[in-house]
């Protein structure tokens, strides 16, 4: 099975994977179900009250996932995304509560600028729950080898995208 197929299958099965993003390596999971997101947080050592970003393949899919992001929020998203930003926007319907942490009335969203196999993976799955692939408080991984061994070994699949810019989304 090709690496892209393994990654897509792992995500659909609710297992964590490592993917290069436009910033740093990401620890990614299925965003549509709570258990994979909880597992992702445990693996990272992140408190359940900390939010995790919803990463979409494009702005239109993002607006389908959170249809309340209309008007001003949609205008802002279309102006800044895709790009290396995590936008924290109103989430009045409290969608994806398991991503929102302690503030379910907001949601962090991203549409990264991806190329190659990482783009193919995101296009195939549509959306991801994603956070940097490091333990909380440790340096952000610019290379796959920078990912802590305990995180890397717990991931079902990984995609090596070489050395990344190393500046996490803001």
C-alpha positions in Angstrom: 0.0 0.0 0.0 1.4 3.4 -0.9 2.2 5.9 1.9 -0.7 8.2 1.0 -3.1 5.3 1.1 -1.7 4.2 4.5 -2.1 7.7 5.9 -5.6 8.1 4.6 -6.6 4.7 5.9 -5.1 5.4 9.3 -7.0 8.8 9.6 -10.3 7.2 8.6 -9.7 4.4 11.2 -9.2 7.1 13.9 -5.4 6.7 14.3 -2.9 9.5 14.5 -0.4 10.3 11.7 2.4 12.7 11.1 2.2 15.2 8.2 4.3 18.1 7.0 2.4 21.3 6.9 3.4 24.8 5.6 4.9 25.6 9.0 6.0 22.5 11.1 5.3 18.8 11.3 1.7 18.2 12.4 0.3 15.5 14.6 -3.0 14.8 12.9 -6.2 12.9 13.5 -9.8 12.6 12.2 -11.6 15.8 13.3 -15.1 14.4 12.9 -15.0 12.1 16.0 -14.1 12.9 19.5 -12.0 9.8 20.4 -9.2 10.4 17.8 -8.9 14.0 19.0 -8.7 12.9 22.7 -6.0 10.4 21.7 -4.1 13.1 19.9 -4.1 15.4 22.9 -3.0 12.5 25.2 -0.1 11.7 22.9 1.0 15.3 22.8 0.6 15.7 26.5 -1.9 18.5 26.0 -4.6 19.5 28.5 -8.2 18.6 27.4 -9.1 22.3 27.8 -6.5 23.4 25.2 -8.0 23.8 21.7 -6.9 21.9 18.6 -7.2 23.4 15.1 -9.6 22.2 12.5 -7.5 22.1 9.3 -9.5 22.1 6.0 -8.3 21.4 2.4 -9.9 24.7 1.3 -12.0 27.6 2.5 -15.2 26.3 1.0 -14.9 23.0 2.8 -14.1 24.9 6.0 -17.4 26.8 5.5 -19.2 23.5 5.0 -17.8 22.1 8.2 -18.7 25.2 10.2 -21.6 26.7 8.2 -22.1 29.5 10.7 -18.8 31.0 9.5 -20.6 33.4 7.1 -20.5 37.1 6.7 -17.5 38.8 8.3 -15.9 35.5 9.5 -16.1 34.1 5.9 -14.7 37.3 4.5 -11.7 37.2 7.0 -11.1 33.5 6.2 -11.2 34.1 2.5 -8.8 37.0 2.8 -6.2 35.2 5.0 -6.5 31.6 4.0 -4.8 29.6 2.7 -1.8 30.6 4.7 0.2 30.0 7.9 -2.5 31.3 10.2 -4.8 29.7 12.7 -8.0 31.9 12.8 -10.0 31.8 16.0 -13.6 32.5 14.9 -17.0 32.5 16.5 -18.6 29.0 16.7 -22.2 29.8 17.7 -23.5 26.3 17.0 -20.6 24.9 19.1 -19.6 22.5 16.3 -16.6 20.2 16.9 -16.8 20.8 20.6 -14.0 18.3 21.2 -11.6 20.6 19.2 -12.6 23.8 21.0 -11.2 23.0 24.5 -12.5 25.3 27.2 -14.1 27.8 24.8 -16.7 25.9 22.6 -18.1 29.2 21.5 -15.0 29.7 19.3 -13.1 27.4 16.9 -9.5 27.5 15.6 -9.4 26.9 11.9 -6.6 26.6 9.3 -6.3 26.1 5.6 -2.5 25.5 5.0 -0.6 26.0 1.8 0.4 22.5 1.0 2.0 20.8 -2.0 2.8 17.3 -3.1 1.8 14.3 -1.1 0.7 16.3 1.9 -1.8 18.2 -0.4 -3.0 14.9 -1.8 -3.7 13.5 1.7 -5.6 16.6 2.8 -7.6 16.7 -0.4 -8.6 13.0 0.1 -9.7 13.4 3.7 -11.0 16.9 3.5 -10.2 18.0 7.0 -8.0 17.1 9.9 -7.6 17.9 13.6 -4.0 19.0 13.8 -1.4 20.4 16.3 2.3 20.6 16.1 4.0 17.2 16.6 5.9 18.0 19.8 5.2 17.5 23.4 3.6 20.6 25.0 6.3 23.2 25.7 9.0 21.5 23.6 10.5 22.9 20.3 8.4 22.7 17.2 9.6 20.0 14.8 11.0 21.3 11.6 12.2 17.8 10.5 10.6 14.4 10.9 13.6 13.4 13.0 12.7 16.3 15.4 9.4 14.7 16.4 9.8 13.1 19.8 10.3 9.3 19.6 7.3 8.6 21.8 5.0 10.6 19.4 6.6 9.2 16.3 6.3 5.6 17.4 2.6 6.0 18.4 1.7 7.3 14.9 0.4 4.7 12.4 1.9 6.5 9.4 4.1 9.4 8.5 5.0 11.5 5.5 8.5 12.9 5.3 8.4 16.4 3.7 12.0 17.3 4.4 12.9 20.3 6.4 10.1 22.8 7.0 10.2 26.6 7.7 9.8 25.9 11.4 7.5 28.8 12.3 4.2 27.5 13.8 1.0 29.1 12.7 -0.1 32.2 14.4 
